[in-house]
Amino acid sequence: MQYNNKTINLQRYPNTTNRSLRPWSAADELLLFEAQKIGLEDKTIALGYDTFGALAIALHKHKPHSIINHNSQLKATKLNLDNNGLDSKDFEYVNPLNIKTKNVDLVLLKVPKSLELFQLIIQQFHSISNDGTSILCGFMTRNFTASVLEIAKEYFEDVSQSLAVKKARVLILKKPKNPAEKSPLFHSVKNDLDLNLKQYSGVFSSNKIDKATIILLENLPAVSAGAQILDLACGNGVIAAYVQKQEPTAQISVIDDNFLAIASAKLNLGKENINYHWSDTVTAVRDQKFDLILCNPPFHFEYENTIEISLRLFKEAKNALKQNGAFYIVANTHLNYRTHLAKLFKEVRQVVQSGKYEVLCCAN
């Protein structure tokens, strides 16, 4: 990426074999252009949803405050800081629920796919904005919906748009409304499983337990007392909560790349016999072996569909499974995970197929 007549060396994390996918977009470039028009010197700058760290590196000398939601985003940013001769050890960040700066002059935000997450982030930035604050929201025009504009107008009086450049556009938000309607940061999730579930905005399957997870829960094996269980890509922790209810003595670990997912799981699972890991890899629990690993694997990465992340998780799950353990996943049949899993595990069998979903059981 070019910025200020300099080349910024960027790479994706996790790496991808799809060469058409870049670690930055025209939205990043336009955000930086619009920020320069406003002026960067002597400003308190915050960055949101800077997926691979392009903005953090371009604005490094201005010491921006980075808001990090995904552990993979943190790793990507540190990787690219190192790639550009910048010390990643000095990189400071906060999570979306704990933005520490009290006032911000300029925000550069990549608009996430989740409108709920966009609202949560905008609400958080609104709380630290003043009459001189400018919030720049960058997006690719193909991904724009009118709801983005509606959310922005809930919190700011002055909402304008830049011209489109390379199919990217920027919303410019000024003059925070006072008061503005505050939405709860988390809400209850409807279910018929007699589980008291809550989750923060922007976590997968917002209003109810998704159908694939229900099918997996309906086909779980019996869990023995004290069993070591891993809920991989746990989301709000619904799978772990179900297991916890069936067998309270189970020792459960939950992993998710999404900070808000782990925060949601903590609302639902408590502290007894539970370990939480904010991570994009199973190496977070490298010292453990599990009797049962359960997973509804992700194949959406914002606006991209990819099975590469899931395939990496499958390899790591194999290494974390006890010799007599079982790895249960639920997925769309069209993803053809069985072919990939058969290359890793000695046994792969279909437990059930229900509509477009199937539950697979794998063993070493």
C-alpha positions as CSV (number, residue, x, y, z in Angstrom):
1,M,0.0,0.0,0.0
2,Q,1.2,3.5,-0.8
3,Y,1.0,6.3,1.8
4,N,2.7,9.7,1.8
5,N,4.9,8.5,-1.2
6,K,6.1,5.5,0.8
7,T,5.4,1.8,0.4
8,I,3.9,0.1,3.4
9,N,4.6,-3.7,3.3
10,L,1.5,-5.6,4.4
11,Q,0.5,-9.2,4.6
12,R,-2.6,-11.1,5.7
13,Y,-2.8,-13.1,8.8
14,P,-3.8,-15.8,8.7
15,N,-2.1,-16.3,5.4
16,T,-4.2,-17.3,2.4
17,T,-3.6,-19.1,-0.9
18,N,-6.1,-16.8,-2.6
19,R,-3.9,-14.2,-4.3
20,S,-6.8,-12.0,-5.1
21,L,-7.3,-11.1,-1.4
22,R,-5.2,-8.2,-0.2
23,P,-4.4,-7.1,3.3
24,W,-5.9,-3.6,2.6
25,S,-8.6,-2.1,0.5
26,A,-9.5,1.1,-1.3
27,A,-11.5,2.0,1.9
28,D,-8.2,2.1,3.9
29,E,-6.7,4.4,1.3
30,L,-9.7,6.7,1.2
31,L,-9.9,6.9,5.0
32,L,-6.2,8.0,5.1
33,F,-6.9,10.6,2.3
34,E,-9.9,12.1,4.1
35,A,-8.0,12.1,7.5
36,Q,-5.2,14.1,5.9
37,K,-7.7,16.7,4.6
38,I,-8.9,17.2,8.2
39,G,-5.4,17.2,9.6
40,L,-3.5,14.8,11.7
41,E,-1.1,16.8,13.8
42,D,-1.7,17.2,17.5
43,K,-4.9,15.1,17.4
44,T,-6.0,12.2,19.5
45,I,-6.7,9.6,16.9
46,A,-8.5,6.3,17.4
47,L,-8.7,3.4,14.9
48,G,-11.5,0.8,14.7
49,Y,-11.8,-2.5,12.8
50,D,-8.3,-2.0,11.2
51,T,-8.3,-5.6,10.1
52,F,-4.7,-6.1,9.1
53,G,-3.2,-3.0,10.7
54,A,-2.8,-0.9,7.5
55,L,-4.1,2.2,9.3
56,A,-2.1,1.7,12.5
57,I,1.1,1.4,10.5
58,A,0.4,4.4,8.2
59,L,-0.4,6.6,11.2
60,H,2.2,5.1,13.6
61,K,4.0,8.4,14.3
62,H,0.7,9.9,15.5
63,K,0.4,7.2,18.2
64,P,-3.2,6.3,17.4
65,H,-5.4,4.3,19.9
66,S,-6.3,1.0,18.3
67,I,-9.5,-0.8,19.3
68,I,-9.0,-4.5,18.7
69,N,-11.8,-7.0,18.7
70,H,-10.2,-10.1,17.0
71,N,-7.1,-11.8,18.2
72,S,-6.1,-12.4,14.6
73,Q,-6.3,-8.7,14.0
74,L,-3.9,-8.1,16.9
75,K,-1.5,-10.7,15.4
76,A,-1.8,-9.2,11.9
77,T,-1.1,-5.7,13.2
78,K,2.0,-6.8,15.1
79,L,3.2,-8.8,12.2
80,N,2.9,-5.9,9.8
81,L,4.5,-3.5,12.3
82,D,7.5,-5.8,12.3
83,N,7.4,-6.0,8.5
84,N,7.8,-2.2,8.4
85,G,10.6,-1.9,10.9
86,L,8.3,-0.7,13.7
87,D,8.5,-2.2,17.2
88,S,5.4,-4.3,17.7
89,K,6.2,-4.5,21.5
90,D,5.3,-0.8,21.8
91,F,1.8,-1.4,20.2
92,E,-0.9,-0.5,22.6
93,Y,-4.6,-1.4,22.1
94,V,-7.9,-1.8,24.0
95,N,-11.0,-3.9,23.4
96,P,-14.3,-2.4,22.2
97,L,-15.8,-2.5,25.8
98,N,-12.9,-0.6,27.3
99,I,-11.9,2.4,25.2
100,K,-9.7,4.3,27.8
101,T,-9.2,7.7,26.1
102,K,-11.7,10.2,27.4
103,N,-11.8,12.4,24.4
104,V,-11.0,11.7,20.7
105,D,-10.5,14.2,17.9
106,L,-10.4,11.9,14.9
107,V,-11.6,8.3,14.4
108,L,-10.9,6.1,11.4
109,L,-13.2,3.2,11.3
110,K,-13.6,0.4,8.8
111,V,-17.4,-0.4,8.7
112,P,-17.8,-4.1,9.8
113,K,-20.3,-6.4,8.2
114,S,-22.4,-6.7,11.4
115,L,-24.7,-3.7,11.8
116,E,-25.0,-4.5,15.5
117,L,-21.2,-4.4,15.9
118,F,-21.2,-1.1,13.9
119,Q,-23.7,0.4,16.3
120,L,-21.8,-0.8,19.4
121,I,-18.6,0.8,18.1
122,I,-20.3,4.0,17.0
123,Q,-22.0,4.3,20.4
124,Q,-18.7,3.8,22.2
125,F,-17.0,6.4,20.0
126,H,-19.9,8.8,20.5
127,S,-19.3,8.6,24.3
128,I,-15.8,10.1,23.9
129,S,-16.6,12.6,21.1
130,N,-16.9,16.4,21.4
131,D,-18.1,19.1,19.0
132,G,-14.7,19.1,17.3
133,T,-14.5,15.3,16.7
134,S,-14.7,13.8,13.2
135,I,-15.5,10.1,12.8
136,L,-14.6,8.7,9.4
137,C,-16.3,5.4,8.4
138,G,-14.8,3.7,5.4
139,F,-16.5,1.0,3.3
140,M,-16.6,-0.4,-0.2
141,T,-19.7,0.8,-2.0
142,R,-20.9,-2.7,-2.8
143,N,-21.3,-3.4,0.9
144,F,-23.2,-0.3,1.8
145,T,-26.7,-0.5,3.2
146,A,-29.0,2.3,4.2
147,S,-29.0,1.0,7.8
148,V,-25.4,2.2,8.2
149,L,-26.5,5.7,7.5
150,E,-29.5,5.4,9.8
151,I,-27.3,4.2,12.7
152,A,-24.8,7.1,12.1
153,K,-27.7,9.6,12.3
154,E,-28.9,8.2,15.6
155,Y,-25.7,9.5,17.2
156,F,-24.5,12.4,15.1
157,E,-26.2,15.6,13.8
158,D,-23.9,16.1,10.8
159,V,-23.5,13.1,8.6
160,S,-22.0,13.5,5.1
161,Q,-20.4,11.3,2.5
162,S,-17.2,11.6,0.5
163,L,-17.1,11.1,-3.2
164,A,-16.6,7.5,-4.3
165,V,-12.9,6.6,-5.1
166,K,-12.0,3.1,-6.5
167,K,-15.5,1.9,-5.4
168,A,-14.9,3.1,-1.8
169,R,-16.6,5.8,0.1
170,V,-16.4,7.4,3.6
171,L,-19.1,8.6,5.9
172,I,-18.1,11.7,7.9
173,L,-19.8,12.0,11.3
174,K,-19.6,15.3,13.3
175,K,-21.5,17.0,16.1
176,P,-22.5,14.2,18.5
177,K,-26.1,14.3,19.5
178,N,-26.7,15.0,23.2
179,P,-28.4,13.1,24.5
180,A,-28.3,10.2,22.1
181,E,-30.3,7.0,22.6
182,K,-28.1,4.3,24.3
183,S,-28.6,0.7,23.2
184,P,-27.7,-2.1,25.7
185,L,-24.3,-3.5,24.9
186,F,-25.6,-7.0,25.4
187,H,-29.0,-8.7,25.2
188,S,-30.7,-12.0,25.8
189,V,-30.8,-14.8,23.2
190,K,-34.1,-16.7,22.7
191,N,-33.9,-20.5,22.9
192,D,-35.9,-23.6,23.7
193,L,-33.1,-25.3,25.6
194,D,-33.8,-23.7,29.0
195,L,-30.5,-21.9,28.8
196,N,-30.1,-18.3,30.1
197,L,-28.0,-16.9,27.3
198,K,-26.8,-13.4,26.8
199,Q,-24.4,-11.9,24.2
200,Y,-22.8,-8.7,23.2
201,S,-23.7,-7.1,19.9
202,G,-21.9,-8.3,16.9
203,V,-21.4,-11.9,18.0
204,F,-22.6,-14.7,15.6
205,S,-26.4,-15.5,15.6
206,S,-27.7,-12.5,17.4
207,N,-31.4,-13.2,18.0
208,K,-31.5,-17.0,18.5
209,I,-29.4,-20.1,18.5
210,D,-28.6,-20.9,14.9
211,K,-30.1,-24.0,13.3
212,A,-26.7,-25.8,12.7
213,T,-25.8,-25.5,16.4
214,I,-29.2,-26.9,17.4
215,I,-28.6,-29.9,15.2
216,L,-25.2,-30.5,16.8
217,L,-26.6,-30.2,20.3
218,E,-29.3,-32.7,19.4
219,N,-26.7,-35.2,18.4
220,L,-24.0,-34.9,21.0
221,P,-22.6,-38.0,22.7
222,A,-23.0,-38.6,26.4
223,V,-20.4,-36.7,28.4
224,S,-18.7,-38.6,31.2
225,A,-18.1,-37.0,34.6
226,G,-14.9,-34.9,34.7
227,A,-14.4,-35.1,30.9
228,Q,-12.1,-32.6,29.2
229,I,-14.2,-30.7,26.7
230,L,-13.2,-28.0,24.1
231,D,-15.7,-25.7,22.6
232,L,-13.8,-24.4,19.5
233,A,-15.0,-21.1,17.9
234,C,-17.4,-20.9,20.8
235,G,-19.4,-17.7,20.0
236,N,-21.5,-16.9,23.0
237,G,-20.7,-20.3,24.6
238,V,-24.0,-21.9,23.9
239,I,-22.5,-25.4,23.2
240,A,-20.4,-25.2,26.3
241,A,-23.5,-24.0,28.3
242,Y,-25.5,-27.0,27.0
243,V,-22.7,-29.5,28.0
244,Q,-22.3,-27.7,31.3
245,K,-26.0,-28.3,32.0
246,Q,-25.8,-32.0,31.0
247,E,-22.6,-32.7,33.0
248,P,-21.7,-30.0,35.6
249,T,-18.4,-31.8,36.4
250,A,-17.0,-31.5,32.8
251,Q,-13.8,-29.5,32.5
252,I,-14.6,-27.1,29.7
253,S,-12.3,-24.8,27.7
254,V,-13.7,-22.3,25.2
255,I,-11.8,-20.6,22.4
256,D,-12.8,-17.8,20.0
257,D,-11.0,-15.2,17.9
258,N,-13.7,-12.6,18.7
259,F,-13.2,-10.7,22.0
260,L,-16.9,-9.9,22.3
261,A,-17.7,-13.6,21.8
262,I,-15.4,-14.6,24.8
263,A,-17.0,-11.7,26.8
264,S,-20.4,-13.1,25.9
265,A,-19.3,-16.7,27.0
266,K,-18.3,-15.3,30.3
267,L,-21.8,-13.9,30.8
268,N,-23.2,-17.4,30.2
269,L,-20.7,-19.9,31.7
270,G,-19.4,-18.4,35.0
271,K,-16.2,-19.5,36.5
272,E,-16.7,-23.1,37.7
273,N,-14.7,-25.6,35.6
274,I,-14.3,-23.2,32.8
275,N,-11.2,-21.8,31.0
276,Y,-11.5,-18.9,28.6
277,H,-9.1,-18.3,25.7
278,W,-9.3,-15.2,23.4
279,S,-7.4,-16.8,20.5
280,D,-7.7,-17.7,16.8
281,T,-5.8,-21.0,17.3
282,V,-6.0,-24.1,19.4
283,T,-2.4,-23.5,20.4
284,A,-3.9,-21.4,23.2
285,V,-4.5,-24.8,25.0
286,R,-1.4,-26.5,23.6
287,D,-0.7,-28.3,26.9
288,Q,-4.1,-30.0,27.1
289,K,-5.6,-33.0,25.4
290,F,-9.4,-33.3,25.2
291,D,-11.9,-36.2,25.3
292,L,-14.3,-34.2,23.2
293,I,-13.9,-31.2,20.9
294,L,-17.1,-29.5,19.6
295,C,-17.2,-27.0,16.8
296,N,-19.6,-25.1,14.5
297,P,-16.7,-23.8,12.3
298,P,-16.8,-20.3,10.8
299,F,-16.5,-19.9,7.0
300,H,-17.3,-16.2,6.8
301,F,-14.5,-13.6,7.3
302,E,-16.4,-10.4,7.1
303,Y,-17.4,-10.2,3.4
304,E,-15.2,-13.1,2.4
305,N,-16.2,-16.8,2.3
306,T,-13.3,-19.1,3.0
307,I,-12.8,-22.6,4.4
308,E,-9.1,-22.0,5.0
309,I,-9.6,-20.9,8.6
310,S,-11.7,-23.9,9.4
311,L,-9.2,-26.3,7.8
312,R,-6.5,-24.9,10.0
313,L,-8.6,-25.4,13.1
314,F,-9.3,-29.0,12.0
315,K,-5.5,-29.7,11.9
316,E,-5.1,-28.1,15.3
317,A,-8.1,-30.0,16.8
318,K,-6.5,-33.3,15.7
319,N,-3.4,-32.5,17.7
320,A,-5.4,-31.5,20.7
321,L,-7.6,-34.7,20.8
322,K,-6.9,-37.6,23.1
323,Q,-6.2,-41.0,21.4
324,N,-9.8,-42.2,22.2
325,G,-11.4,-38.8,21.9
326,A,-13.9,-37.5,19.4
327,F,-14.1,-34.3,17.3
328,Y,-17.7,-33.4,16.5
329,I,-18.5,-30.6,13.9
330,V,-21.6,-29.4,12.2
331,A,-21.5,-27.7,8.8
332,N,-23.2,-27.1,5.5
333,T,-22.8,-30.3,3.3
334,H,-21.8,-28.1,0.3
335,L,-18.5,-27.2,2.1
336,N,-17.4,-30.9,1.7
337,Y,-15.5,-30.9,4.9
338,R,-15.6,-34.7,5.0
339,T,-13.1,-34.9,2.2
340,H,-10.6,-32.7,4.1
341,L,-11.2,-34.3,7.4
342,A,-10.6,-37.8,6.0
343,K,-7.0,-36.7,5.2
344,L,-6.4,-35.9,8.9
345,F,-8.4,-38.4,10.9
346,K,-8.4,-42.2,10.8
347,E,-12.2,-42.2,11.2
348,V,-14.7,-39.8,9.8
349,R,-18.4,-40.7,10.0
350,Q,-21.6,-38.9,9.4
351,V,-23.7,-38.8,12.6
352,V,-26.7,-37.3,11.0
353,Q,-27.8,-35.2,8.0
354,S,-30.6,-32.7,8.5
355,G,-31.5,-30.6,5.5
356,K,-28.4,-28.8,4.3
357,Y,-26.5,-29.6,7.5
358,E,-24.5,-32.6,8.6
359,V,-22.9,-33.6,11.9
360,L,-19.5,-35.4,11.5
361,C,-17.6,-37.3,14.1
362,C,-13.8,-37.7,13.7
363,A,-11.4,-39.8,15.7
364,N,-7.6,-40.3,15.6
